[in-house]
Amino acid sequence: MKEDRQTEETTKAKGSGIEKLSQPENSHIDQTIAVMSGKGGVGKSSVSALLAVALARQKYRVGLLDADITGPSIPKLFGMHSQAEVKDKKIIPTISKLGIKVISLNLLLLKEDDPVIWRGPLIGGAVKQFWTDVLWGDLDYMIVDLPPGTGDAPLTVMQSLPLDGLIIVSSPQDLAVMVVKKAIKMARMMDVPLVGLVENMSGLVCPHCGEAIEMFGKSKAEEVALSTGLKLLGRLPLDPELSKLADDGAVENYPVKIFNKITDRFKEMAEKKLIWH
């Protein structure tokens, strides 16, 4: 059970010799869910943001940790541009309109378009600090937006953070499907419970004639779910409204009905004790 894990100062990550981080100081995080993609450009950050929005609308206390250190986009989605505050050597997360607590490297830079030119160890260290050195307070859910691929930062999160589940994001393209299977295999090798699969950019409905257009090819969501044993959580179409709201920093205004089904999956897994370690 979660409570048993919280009493331990640290535990060793499976087979890695790397310490699993305990609860942040003066904070209590009930469930930590990471969002991962095999490659970039499939809308993983949008899925992370909308998932946090869906949970916040259900009155859960939500945190959003942007672990995409070199390509942080979460603050832009929420219209956050000012620097995060530091108090007593602790970082104060920026709070969105719905009360979502957000931390991202872009909230610590002098200019949001300054590049972060870091090697792997520095990136991994920053991810850990976003867990340990931020005053998160009490949260029901922490959503972690991972960078794409299977490199240092995703590995650091899987080995170091006490993850309760992982959501995989893909698109209908064969290339995306091929690479996302690598991410799925990585998660299983690291013994991280898989919540399920979200297919993003799954077609477009013409606003004039209502015809469904398969911009990136026919949906492969069911095929991928069947071949990997993952639960299909949903398919998200391309939506110009979401693109506009994201550019305007108003992602919290987007309707998130499909994400309510995903949050139901969290409850289902918890009841079956699939999330709890």
Backbone as CSV, one residue per row, in Angstrom:
resi,resn,N_x,N_y,N_z,CA_x,CA_y,CA_z,C_x,C_y,C_z
1,MET,0.839,-1.205,0.000,0.000,0.000,0.000,0.873,1.254,0.000
2,LYS,0.279,2.342,-0.418,1.009,3.609,-0.531,1.553,4.044,0.827
3,GLU,0.732,3.839,1.873,1.126,4.302,3.203,2.410,3.618,3.658
4,ASP,2.564,2.320,3.301,3.763,1.603,3.699,4.995,2.191,3.032
5,ARG,4.839,2.599,1.767,5.962,3.164,1.047,6.374,4.500,1.625
6,GLN,5.389,5.258,2.108,5.681,6.596,2.608,6.473,6.565,3.904
7,THR,6.443,5.453,4.632,7.181,5.374,5.888,8.663,5.118,5.670
8,GLU,9.018,4.698,4.468,10.416,4.438,4.163,11.101,5.721,3.707
9,GLU,12.334,5.924,4.157,13.071,7.107,3.710,13.420,6.986,2.237
10,THR,13.973,5.859,1.850,14.251,5.584,0.444,14.223,4.081,0.226
11,THR,13.948,3.662,-0.995,14.081,2.260,-1.386,14.890,2.219,-2.669
12,LYS,15.462,1.114,-2.960,16.269,0.987,-4.162,15.379,0.704,-5.370
13,ALA,15.600,1.450,-6.460,14.868,1.190,-7.697,15.269,-0.182,-8.201
14,LYS,14.321,-0.875,-8.791,14.521,-2.263,-9.180,15.737,-2.434,-10.077
15,GLY,16.723,-3.183,-9.564,17.870,-3.561,-10.365,18.782,-2.427,-10.788
16,SER,18.577,-1.227,-10.304,19.355,-0.097,-10.825,20.406,0.402,-9.848
17,GLY,20.232,0.112,-8.567,21.136,0.663,-7.574,20.901,2.134,-7.319
18,ILE,19.848,2.700,-7.907,19.515,4.118,-7.730,18.406,4.237,-6.702
19,GLU,18.550,5.189,-5.793,17.579,5.338,-4.726,16.258,5.899,-5.232
20,LYS,15.190,5.255,-4.817,13.854,5.771,-5.105,13.568,6.893,-4.118
21,LEU,13.196,8.055,-4.628,12.978,9.207,-3.769,11.738,9.021,-2.910
22,SER,11.802,9.536,-1.692,10.658,9.491,-0.793,9.765,10.696,-1.052
23,GLN,8.736,10.842,-0.265,7.850,11.998,-0.400,8.644,13.300,-0.208
24,PRO,8.345,14.336,-1.001,9.036,15.616,-0.812,8.798,16.160,0.601
25,GLU,9.767,16.914,1.097,9.665,17.488,2.437,8.452,18.412,2.539
26,ASN,7.700,18.264,3.618,6.500,19.078,3.884,5.434,18.924,2.804
27,SER,5.427,17.785,2.134,4.440,17.536,1.087,3.929,16.110,1.201
28,HIS,2.772,15.877,0.621,2.222,14.523,0.548,1.547,14.369,-0.814
29,ILE,2.087,13.489,-1.628,1.553,13.255,-2.977,0.973,11.855,-3.012
30,ASP,-0.315,11.762,-3.274,-1.004,10.483,-3.194,-0.681,9.580,-4.378
31,GLN,-0.879,10.066,-5.596,-0.596,9.263,-6.781,0.226,10.082,-7.781
32,THR,1.214,9.434,-8.380,2.071,10.087,-9.363,1.954,9.342,-10.687
33,ILE,1.486,10.046,-11.706,1.256,9.465,-13.026,2.116,10.201,-14.051
34,ALA,2.939,9.465,-14.782,3.775,10.064,-15.826,3.122,9.873,-17.194
35,VAL,3.391,10.810,-18.086,2.885,10.743,-19.466,4.097,10.704,-20.393
36,MET,4.132,9.691,-21.253,5.335,9.428,-22.042,4.973,9.168,-23.505
37,SER,5.876,9.521,-24.405,5.727,9.173,-25.814,7.048,8.614,-26.319
38,GLY,6.985,7.845,-27.383,8.214,7.304,-27.931,8.989,8.351,-28.710
39,LYS,8.266,9.298,-29.348,8.905,10.329,-30.139,8.234,11.673,-29.880
40,GLY,8.899,12.735,-30.306,8.334,14.060,-30.120,7.275,14.386,-31.152
41,GLY,6.494,15.417,-30.866,5.534,15.905,-31.834,4.211,15.185,-31.876
42,VAL,3.920,14.361,-30.864,2.638,13.642,-30.866,1.621,14.252,-29.886
43,GLY,1.994,15.354,-29.241,1.057,16.032,-28.355,1.049,15.541,-26.924
44,LYS,2.182,15.005,-26.483,2.279,14.472,-25.124,2.040,15.543,-24.063
45,SER,2.606,16.726,-24.256,2.437,17.794,-23.273,0.981,18.260,-23.209
46,SER,0.318,18.296,-24.360,-1.106,18.664,-24.373,-1.927,17.643,-23.601
47,VAL,-1.600,16.365,-23.783,-2.301,15.312,-23.039,-2.047,15.471,-21.544
48,SER,-0.797,15.738,-21.163,-0.464,15.940,-19.740,-1.258,17.099,-19.165
49,ALA,-1.294,18.220,-19.895,-1.995,19.409,-19.416,-3.490,19.160,-19.281
50,LEU,-4.099,18.525,-20.297,-5.542,18.287,-20.273,-5.922,17.267,-19.209
51,LEU,-5.051,16.325,-18.954,-5.302,15.364,-17.881,-5.319,16.080,-16.531
52,ALA,-4.352,16.986,-16.324,-4.327,17.767,-15.085,-5.575,18.628,-14.962
53,VAL,-6.023,19.205,-16.079,-7.236,20.029,-16.079,-8.459,19.192,-15.702
54,ALA,-8.555,17.999,-16.279,-9.691,17.120,-15.984,-9.744,16.776,-14.504
55,LEU,-8.596,16.481,-13.918,-8.544,16.150,-12.490,-8.892,17.361,-11.631
56,ALA,-8.394,18.529,-12.016,-8.683,19.749,-11.253,-10.172,20.075,-11.299
57,ARG,-10.807,19.854,-12.434,-12.245,20.114,-12.542,-13.062,19.154,-11.685
58,GLN,-12.489,18.015,-11.372,-13.141,17.063,-10.474,-12.807,17.339,-9.010
59,LYS,-12.215,18.505,-8.790,-11.906,18.998,-7.441,-10.763,18.249,-6.756
60,TYR,-9.935,17.565,-7.541,-8.734,16.972,-6.966,-7.632,18.028,-6.856
61,ARG,-6.748,17.827,-5.914,-5.575,18.690,-5.765,-4.489,18.141,-6.691
62,VAL,-4.061,18.961,-7.648,-3.231,18.461,-8.746,-1.930,19.250,-8.870
63,GLY,-0.845,18.524,-9.118,0.436,19.125,-9.463,0.835,18.680,-10.856
64,LEU,1.601,19.505,-11.543,2.056,19.188,-12.897,3.547,19.494,-12.981
65,LEU,4.335,18.432,-13.098,5.790,18.555,-13.123,6.264,18.393,-14.566
66,ASP,6.834,19.442,-15.121,7.330,19.437,-16.491,8.760,18.913,-16.489
67,ALA,8.913,17.616,-16.782,10.235,16.995,-16.780,10.919,17.078,-18.134
68,ASP,10.283,17.743,-19.088,10.909,17.958,-20.393,11.812,19.183,-20.277
69,ILE,12.984,18.971,-19.720,13.867,20.058,-19.318,14.334,20.905,-20.499
70,THR,14.685,20.280,-21.605,15.221,21.039,-22.735,14.142,21.519,-23.707
71,GLY,12.911,21.054,-23.522,11.826,21.499,-24.393,10.553,21.744,-23.616
72,PRO,10.612,22.554,-22.561,9.445,22.751,-21.689,8.350,23.565,-22.368
73,SER,7.144,23.037,-22.377,6.032,23.746,-23.036,4.815,23.915,-22.133
74,ILE,4.838,23.297,-20.964,3.682,23.359,-20.068,3.324,24.799,-19.677
75,PRO,4.280,25.651,-19.263,3.903,27.022,-18.887,3.183,27.778,-20.003
76,LYS,3.625,27.598,-21.228,3.002,28.269,-22.369,1.532,27.857,-22.501
77,LEU,1.238,26.580,-22.303,-0.131,26.089,-22.420,-1.053,26.745,-21.398
78,PHE,-0.500,27.068,-20.230,-1.298,27.654,-19.156,-1.173,29.175,-19.076
79,GLY,-0.431,29.769,-19.988,-0.287,31.220,-19.978,0.564,31.731,-18.837
80,MET,1.552,30.925,-18.412,2.439,31.315,-17.320,3.748,31.849,-17.897
81,HIS,4.098,33.072,-17.544,5.298,33.691,-18.121,6.252,34.254,-17.062
82,SER,5.794,34.475,-15.863,6.664,35.045,-14.825,7.469,33.947,-14.145
83,GLN,8.580,34.340,-13.530,9.450,33.380,-12.862,8.813,32.870,-11.565
84,ALA,9.064,31.596,-11.285,8.612,31.021,-10.020,9.415,31.616,-8.866
85,GLU,8.792,31.719,-7.716,9.453,32.292,-6.540,10.222,31.219,-5.774
86,VAL,11.268,31.658,-5.075,12.047,30.775,-4.211,11.985,31.325,-2.796
87,LYS,11.632,30.467,-1.837,11.515,30.879,-0.437,12.190,29.841,0.448
88,ASP,13.126,30.302,1.283,13.865,29.399,2.179,14.446,28.213,1.416
89,LYS,15.057,28.505,0.273,15.715,27.512,-0.582,14.736,26.486,-1.165
90,LYS,13.465,26.793,-1.147,12.453,25.929,-1.746,11.747,26.698,-2.865
91,ILE,11.428,25.988,-3.934,10.752,26.599,-5.078,9.244,26.564,-4.857
92,ILE,8.601,27.696,-5.076,7.148,27.781,-4.949,6.534,27.529,-6.330
93,PRO,5.736,26.490,-6.503,5.152,26.244,-7.822,4.186,27.354,-8.226
94,THR,4.102,27.608,-9.506,3.142,28.575,-10.028,1.768,27.920,-10.088
95,ILE,0.732,28.652,-9.718,-0.607,28.069,-9.625,-1.481,28.585,-10.769
96,SER,-2.137,27.663,-11.460,-2.995,28.014,-12.587,-4.354,28.514,-12.099
97,LYS,-5.203,28.923,-13.027,-6.528,29.434,-12.678,-7.386,28.391,-11.977
98,LEU,-7.203,27.125,-12.339,-7.964,26.040,-11.707,-7.284,25.509,-10.448
99,GLY,-6.148,26.099,-10.090,-5.455,25.676,-8.877,-4.413,24.595,-9.082
100,ILE,-4.046,24.317,-10.332,-3.018,23.319,-10.619,-1.641,23.901,-10.293
101,LYS,-0.855,23.186,-9.511,0.488,23.633,-9.148,1.481,23.154,-10.207
102,VAL,2.188,24.092,-10.825,3.038,23.790,-11.971,4.484,24.180,-11.688
103,ILE,5.403,23.284,-12.063,6.816,23.644,-12.064,7.422,23.214,-13.390
104,SER,8.272,24.079,-13.931,8.926,23.845,-15.211,10.193,24.677,-15.243
105,LEU,11.180,24.220,-15.973,12.406,24.993,-16.055,12.149,26.356,-16.683
106,ASN,11.146,26.449,-17.548,10.832,27.735,-18.160,10.324,28.756,-17.150
107,LEU,9.897,28.290,-15.978,9.469,29.201,-14.921,10.652,29.669,-14.073
108,LEU,11.851,29.177,-14.418,13.049,29.571,-13.676,14.038,30.334,-14.552
109,LEU,13.781,30.391,-15.858,14.678,31.103,-16.772,14.361,32.599,-16.806
110,LEU,15.386,33.414,-17.100,15.161,34.847,-17.226,14.278,35.156,-18.426
111,LYS,14.492,34.421,-19.520,13.673,34.570,-20.722,13.170,33.193,-21.126
112,GLU,11.881,33.103,-21.449,11.299,31.794,-21.726,11.820,31.155,-23.002
113,ASP,12.452,31.937,-23.888,13.007,31.351,-25.104,14.518,31.110,-25.013
114,ASP,15.096,31.238,-23.810,16.504,30.899,-23.621,16.678,29.380,-23.733
115,PRO,17.678,28.915,-24.485,17.882,27.469,-24.612,18.515,26.868,-23.363
116,VAL,18.220,25.603,-23.114,18.849,24.861,-22.022,19.794,23.850,-22.663
117,ILE,21.096,24.131,-22.590,22.096,23.293,-23.266,22.832,22.492,-22.194
118,TRP,22.201,21.413,-21.765,22.716,20.596,-20.669,22.938,19.159,-21.132
119,ARG,23.905,18.520,-20.484,24.105,17.092,-20.697,23.200,16.296,-19.741
120,GLY,23.160,14.990,-19.983,22.254,14.110,-19.258,22.262,14.214,-17.741
121,PRO,23.430,14.190,-17.082,23.442,14.247,-15.616,22.780,15.500,-15.049
122,LEU,22.987,16.644,-15.700,22.350,17.877,-15.233,20.836,17.812,-15.406
123,ILE,20.395,17.245,-16.522,18.954,17.113,-16.772,18.328,16.209,-15.725
124,GLY,18.971,15.078,-15.468,18.463,14.163,-14.450,18.416,14.794,-13.075
125,GLY,19.449,15.585,-12.759,19.478,16.265,-11.464,18.357,17.271,-11.325
126,ALA,18.046,17.980,-12.411,16.967,18.970,-12.370,15.617,18.301,-12.144
127,VAL,15.403,17.153,-12.790,14.152,16.414,-12.609,13.980,16.015,-11.152
128,LYS,15.039,15.516,-10.544,14.974,15.127,-9.132,14.674,16.333,-8.249
129,GLN,15.305,17.469,-8.554,15.089,18.679,-7.748,13.641,19.168,-7.864
130,PHE,13.028,18.981,-9.021,11.630,19.370,-9.169,10.729,18.533,-8.269
131,TRP,11.199,17.363,-7.872,10.443,16.535,-6.927,10.778,16.921,-5.488
132,THR,12.071,17.069,-5.181,12.494,17.235,-3.792,12.492,18.684,-3.299
133,ASP,12.743,19.653,-4.201,12.979,21.031,-3.773,11.817,21.970,-4.053
134,VAL,10.660,21.422,-4.391,9.475,22.237,-4.654,8.466,22.027,-3.530
135,LEU,7.880,23.111,-3.059,6.865,23.020,-2.004,5.514,22.638,-2.625
136,TRP,5.330,21.346,-2.816,4.110,20.872,-3.473,2.906,20.892,-2.545
137,GLY,3.138,20.718,-1.261,2.004,20.619,-0.338,1.307,19.279,-0.495
138,ASP,0.038,19.232,-0.157,-0.728,17.989,-0.258,-1.414,17.910,-1.617
139,LEU,-1.137,16.839,-2.337,-1.709,16.640,-3.663,-2.382,15.274,-3.756
140,ASP,-3.488,15.228,-4.471,-4.106,13.942,-4.791,-3.401,13.286,-5.969
141,TYR,-3.032,14.115,-6.960,-2.367,13.611,-8.159,-1.206,14.512,-8.562
142,MET,-0.116,13.882,-8.937,0.997,14.562,-9.591,1.101,14.001,-11.006
143,ILE,0.994,14.870,-11.997,1.182,14.483,-13.386,2.583,14.909,-13.816
144,VAL,3.345,13.969,-14.362,4.712,14.243,-14.791,4.772,14.164,-16.315
145,ASP,5.089,15.291,-16.941,5.217,15.357,-18.400,6.657,15.015,-18.769
146,LEU,6.857,13.816,-19.322,8.200,13.357,-19.658,8.639,13.865,-21.025
147,PRO,9.946,14.004,-21.236,10.422,14.289,-22.588,10.244,13.049,-23.449
148,PRO,10.229,13.196,-24.781,10.049,12.026,-25.639,11.258,11.100,-25.614
149,GLY,11.027,9.867,-26.010,12.116,8.919,-26.133,12.390,8.129,-24.864
150,THR,13.522,7.437,-24.872,13.879,6.552,-23.765,15.251,6.913,-23.191
151,GLY,15.560,8.220,-23.160,16.872,8.683,-22.720,16.977,8.948,-21.234
152,ASP,17.897,9.854,-20.889,18.252,10.096,-19.490,17.085,10.543,-18.623
153,ALA,16.322,11.528,-19.093,15.259,12.076,-18.250,14.146,11.060,-17.971
154,PRO,13.603,10.369,-18.980,12.609,9.337,-18.665,13.165,8.247,-17.754
155,LEU,14.425,7.875,-17.990,15.050,6.855,-17.150,15.165,7.340,-15.707
156,THR,15.562,8.608,-15.527,15.666,9.173,-14.182,14.323,9.146,-13.474
157,VAL,13.265,9.534,-14.183,11.929,9.545,-13.579,11.509,8.138,-13.170
158,MET,11.705,7.168,-14.057,11.269,5.799,-13.764,12.061,5.165,-12.634
159,GLN,13.344,5.516,-12.545,14.182,4.939,-11.503,14.070,5.676,-10.170
160,SER,13.812,6.982,-10.220,13.916,7.798,-9.010,12.584,8.205,-8.403
161,LEU,11.594,8.501,-9.239,10.306,8.960,-8.709,9.390,7.775,-8.415
162,PRO,8.631,7.855,-7.336,7.713,6.761,-6.977,6.469,6.772,-7.869
163,LEU,6.608,6.302,-9.101,5.504,6.338,-10.055,4.454,5.279,-9.733
164,ASP,3.208,5.677,-9.883,2.095,4.750,-9.707,1.542,4.277,-11.045
165,GLY,1.889,4.966,-12.115,1.390,4.567,-13.418,1.971,5.422,-14.519
166,LEU,1.853,4.920,-15.752,2.403,5.601,-16.919,1.385,5.551,-18.054
167,ILE,1.119,6.708,-18.650,0.252,6.793,-19.818,1.126,6.968,-21.057
168,ILE,0.856,6.174,-22.085,1.606,6.240,-23.332,0.795,7.010,-24.366
169,VAL,1.450,7.973,-25.043,0.788,8.777,-26.076,1.434,8.475,-27.419
170,SER,0.596,8.232,-28.433,1.098,7.971,-29.768,0.237,8.715,-30.785
171,SER,0.557,8.547,-32.054,-0.247,9.082,-33.153,-0.419,7.966,-34.177
172,PRO,-1.278,8.140,-35.187,-1.537,7.045,-36.123,-0.372,6.687,-37.054
173,GLN,0.652,7.513,-37.135,1.746,7.241,-38.064,2.496,5.957,-37.712
174,ASP,2.902,5.194,-38.741,3.652,3.958,-38.511,4.934,4.229,-37.730
175,LEU,5.603,5.350,-38.037,6.844,5.681,-37.339,6.584,5.874,-35.852
176,ALA,5.524,6.597,-35.519,5.199,6.839,-34.111,4.852,5.539,-33.404
177,VAL,4.118,4.673,-34.109,3.723,3.383,-33.523,4.953,2.527,-33.237
178,MET,5.896,2.509,-34.189,7.109,1.716,-34.002,7.888,2.187,-32.774
179,VAL,8.038,3.512,-32.654,8.844,4.048,-31.555,8.115,3.936,-30.225
180,VAL,6.787,4.060,-30.225,6.060,4.002,-28.967,6.167,2.613,-28.338
181,LYS,6.332,1.599,-29.168,6.503,0.252,-28.623,7.802,0.137,-27.829
182,LYS,8.802,0.936,-28.208,10.041,0.974,-27.434,9.780,1.541,-26.030
183,ALA,8.951,2.600,-25.982,8.624,3.208,-24.693,7.855,2.228,-23.812
184,ILE,6.946,1.480,-24.421,6.170,0.490,-23.675,7.087,-0.583,-23.095
185,LYS,8.024,-1.058,-23.914,8.954,-2.083,-23.442,9.852,-1.546,-22.332
186,MET,10.258,-0.271,-22.456,11.083,0.343,-21.421,10.327,0.373,-20.095
187,ALA,9.072,0.796,-20.144,8.272,0.872,-18.917,8.155,-0.495,-18.259
188,ARG,7.954,-1.517,-19.055,7.824,-2.863,-18.491,9.149,-3.368,-17.928
189,MET,10.250,-3.021,-18.584,11.560,-3.388,-18.056,11.822,-2.720,-16.718
190,MET,11.276,-1.487,-16.547,11.467,-0.737,-15.308,10.382,-1.045,-14.284
191,ASP,9.483,-1.958,-14.631,8.422,-2.395,-13.719,7.503,-1.244,-13.304
192,VAL,7.168,-0.365,-14.270,6.239,0.735,-14.019,4.858,0.331,-14.540
193,PRO,3.819,0.370,-13.718,2.477,-0.014,-14.175,2.001,0.885,-15.313
194,LEU,1.461,0.279,-16.362,0.971,1.023,-17.516,-0.528,1.255,-17.397
195,VAL,-0.916,2.524,-17.383,-2.332,2.877,-17.272,-3.039,2.584,-18.587
196,GLY,-2.416,2.917,-19.714,-3.023,2.673,-21.001,-2.470,3.581,-22.076
197,LEU,-3.109,3.522,-23.249,-2.646,4.215,-24.446,-3.640,5.289,-24.878
198,VAL,-3.114,6.455,-25.241,-3.907,7.529,-25.843,-3.375,7.769,-27.251
199,GLU,-4.251,7.688,-28.252,-3.843,8.036,-29.616,-4.263,9.471,-29.886
200,ASN,-3.274,10.337,-30.089,-3.531,11.739,-30.375,-3.483,11.976,-31.885
201,MET,-4.010,13.117,-32.321,-4.041,13.468,-33.748,-4.749,12.395,-34.570
202,SER,-5.766,11.809,-33.989,-6.480,10.693,-34.610,-7.590,11.225,-35.509
203,GLY,-7.193,11.734,-36.664,-8.163,12.238,-37.627,-8.567,13.679,-37.374
204,LEU,-9.306,14.215,-38.339,-9.790,15.592,-38.285,-11.174,15.635,-38.909
205,VAL,-12.101,16.292,-38.236,-13.447,16.451,-38.787,-13.521,17.793,-39.503
206,CYS,-13.829,17.775,-40.801,-13.918,19.000,-41.579,-15.008,19.902,-41.006
207,PRO,-14.671,21.152,-40.668,-15.671,22.049,-40.072,-16.762,22.478,-41.052
208,HIS,-16.556,22.245,-42.337,-17.520,22.682,-43.356,-18.479,21.569,-43.773
209,CYS,-17.921,20.372,-44.043,-18.773,19.293,-44.532,-18.967,18.162,-43.541
210,GLY,-18.182,18.150,-42.461,-18.323,17.104,-41.454,-17.619,15.802,-41.808
211,GLU,-16.893,15.781,-42.921,-16.192,14.555,-43.327,-14.979,14.313,-42.433
212,ALA,-14.765,13.046,-42.068,-13.600,12.670,-41.271,-12.393,12.502,-42.183
213,ILE,-11.322,13.214,-41.885,-10.108,13.172,-42.699,-8.990,12.544,-41.864
214,GLU,-8.354,11.512,-42.404,-7.270,10.829,-41.693,-5.937,11.463,-42.106
215,MET,-5.591,12.540,-41.427,-4.408,13.331,-41.782,-3.107,12.525,-41.693
216,PHE,-3.009,11.656,-40.702,-1.788,10.881,-40.489,-2.008,9.390,-40.723
217,GLY,-3.010,9.073,-41.531,-3.289,7.681,-41.819,-4.367,7.119,-40.909
218,LYS,-4.767,5.911,-41.216,-5.822,5.237,-40.464,-5.394,4.979,-39.027
219,SER,-6.329,5.102,-38.116,-6.033,4.877,-36.697,-5.475,3.471,-36.475
220,LYS,-4.428,3.411,-35.672,-3.825,2.123,-35.321,-3.939,1.851,-33.830
221,ALA,-4.793,2.629,-33.166,-4.884,2.547,-31.710,-5.283,1.157,-31.231
222,GLU,-6.328,0.603,-31.831,-6.797,-0.712,-31.390,-5.760,-1.796,-31.695
223,GLU,-5.105,-1.656,-32.846,-4.064,-2.618,-33.226,-2.908,-2.590,-32.235
224,VAL,-2.466,-1.380,-31.880,-1.354,-1.246,-30.934,-1.762,-1.752,-29.550
225,ALA,-2.961,-1.394,-29.124,-3.435,-1.850,-27.816,-3.493,-3.369,-27.755
226,LEU,-3.980,-3.974,-28.831,-4.098,-5.437,-28.866,-2.733,-6.105,-28.874
227,SER,-1.808,-5.569,-29.675,-0.491,-6.212,-29.808,0.382,-6.031,-28.574
228,THR,0.128,-4.973,-27.798,0.956,-4.701,-26.612,0.260,-5.072,-25.305
229,GLY,-1.029,-5.372,-25.380,-1.763,-5.692,-24.162,-2.161,-4.482,-23.350
230,LEU,-2.071,-3.281,-23.953,-2.445,-2.054,-23.254,-3.931,-1.780,-23.393
231,LYS,-4.496,-1.104,-22.410,-5.868,-0.647,-22.498,-5.907,0.631,-23.329
232,LEU,-6.802,0.701,-24.302,-6.966,1.918,-25.100,-7.831,2.900,-24.319
233,LEU,-7.223,4.012,-23.924,-7.923,5.007,-23.108,-8.755,5.966,-23.950
234,GLY,-8.376,6.155,-25.202,-9.144,7.050,-26.051,-8.350,7.542,-27.238
235,ARG,-9.077,8.099,-28.210,-8.473,8.711,-29.405,-8.860,10.182,-29.423
236,LEU,-7.863,11.047,-29.612,-8.092,12.487,-29.640,-7.901,13.003,-31.055
237,PRO,-8.915,13.610,-31.653,-8.761,14.144,-33.011,-7.977,15.445,-32.998
238,LEU,-7.443,15.805,-34.151,-6.877,17.133,-34.307,-7.989,18.157,-34.163
239,ASP,-7.739,19.182,-33.383,-8.791,20.165,-33.105,-8.197,21.572,-33.150
240,PRO,-8.588,22.377,-34.144,-8.068,23.751,-34.226,-8.361,24.568,-32.972
241,GLU,-9.455,24.259,-32.284,-9.791,24.998,-31.059,-8.734,24.768,-29.990
242,LEU,-8.281,23.525,-29.855,-7.243,23.231,-28.868,-5.949,23.944,-29.222
243,SER,-5.611,23.948,-30.509,-4.385,24.639,-30.937,-4.439,26.118,-30.593
244,LYS,-5.588,26.728,-30.822,-5.734,28.157,-30.528,-5.641,28.430,-29.030
245,LEU,-6.340,27.616,-28.245,-6.308,27.805,-26.792,-4.901,27.589,-26.247
246,ALA,-4.184,26.625,-26.810,-2.813,26.374,-26.375,-1.921,27.578,-26.685
247,ASP,-2.074,28.125,-27.870,-1.282,29.306,-28.242,-1.626,30.512,-27.377
248,ASP,-2.881,30.589,-26.948,-3.336,31.706,-26.121,-3.057,31.492,-24.637
249,GLY,-2.484,30.337,-24.278,-2.230,30.036,-22.870,-3.503,29.790,-22.083
250,ALA,-4.513,29.265,-22.764,-5.825,29.070,-22.136,-6.288,27.629,-22.260
251,VAL,-5.352,26.680,-22.084,-5.701,25.269,-22.240,-6.770,24.824,-21.240
252,GLU,-6.870,25.548,-20.122,-7.868,25.172,-19.108,-9.303,25.424,-19.574
253,ASN,-9.473,26.139,-20.678,-10.813,26.399,-21.201,-11.299,25.323,-22.168
254,TYR,-10.458,24.335,-22.450,-10.817,23.308,-23.416,-11.684,22.240,-22.755
255,PRO,-12.758,21.769,-23.437,-13.578,20.680,-22.873,-12.772,19.388,-22.803
256,VAL,-12.898,18.664,-21.713,-12.023,17.504,-21.490,-12.822,16.242,-21.163
257,LYS,-13.928,16.025,-21.866,-14.797,14.887,-21.542,-14.058,13.557,-21.631
258,ILE,-13.248,13.378,-22.686,-12.553,12.108,-22.842,-11.582,11.846,-21.692
259,PHE,-11.052,12.915,-21.107,-10.100,12.737,-20.018,-10.785,12.317,-18.727
260,ASN,-12.071,12.585,-18.614,-12.808,12.080,-17.464,-12.830,10.559,-17.478
261,LYS,-12.880,9.961,-18.679,-12.826,8.503,-18.783,-11.467,7.977,-18.344
262,ILE,-10.419,8.744,-18.643,-9.076,8.327,-18.244,-8.930,8.384,-16.727
263,THR,-9.469,9.420,-16.110,-9.377,9.503,-14.648,-10.181,8.384,-13.997
264,ASP,-11.241,7.934,-14.642,-11.982,6.778,-14.138,-11.089,5.539,-14.126
265,ARG,-10.185,5.470,-15.094,-9.245,4.352,-15.164,-8.320,4.353,-13.946
266,PHE,-7.917,5.542,-13.479,-7.093,5.618,-12.261,-7.813,4.953,-11.092
267,LYS,-9.099,5.295,-10.952,-9.880,4.750,-9.846,-10.022,3.237,-9.976
268,GLU,-10.233,2.783,-11.212,-10.371,1.348,-11.463,-9.104,0.601,-11.086
269,MET,-7.951,1.154,-11.471,-6.676,0.518,-11.162,-6.415,0.510,-9.665
270,ALA,-6.766,1.612,-9.004,-6.561,1.689,-7.558,-7.411,0.646,-6.834
271,GLU,-8.649,0.490,-7.284,-9.544,-0.488,-6.668,-9.025,-1.915,-6.846
272,LYS,-8.392,-2.162,-7.993,-7.845,-3.494,-8.269,-6.414,-3.637,-7.759
273,LYS,-5.925,-2.564,-7.104,-4.585,-2.557,-6.537,-3.510,-2.760,-7.609
274,LEU,-3.777,-2.230,-8.818,-2.786,-2.316,-9.880,-1.844,-1.128,-9.856
275,ILE,-2.333,0.008,-9.345,-1.466,1.174,-9.233,-0.551,1.037,-8.020
276,TRP,-1.135,0.640,-6.898,-0.354,0.642,-5.653,0.789,-0.351,-5.721
277,HIS,1.971,0.080,-5.302,3.128,-0.799,-5.255,3.121,-1.584,-3.953
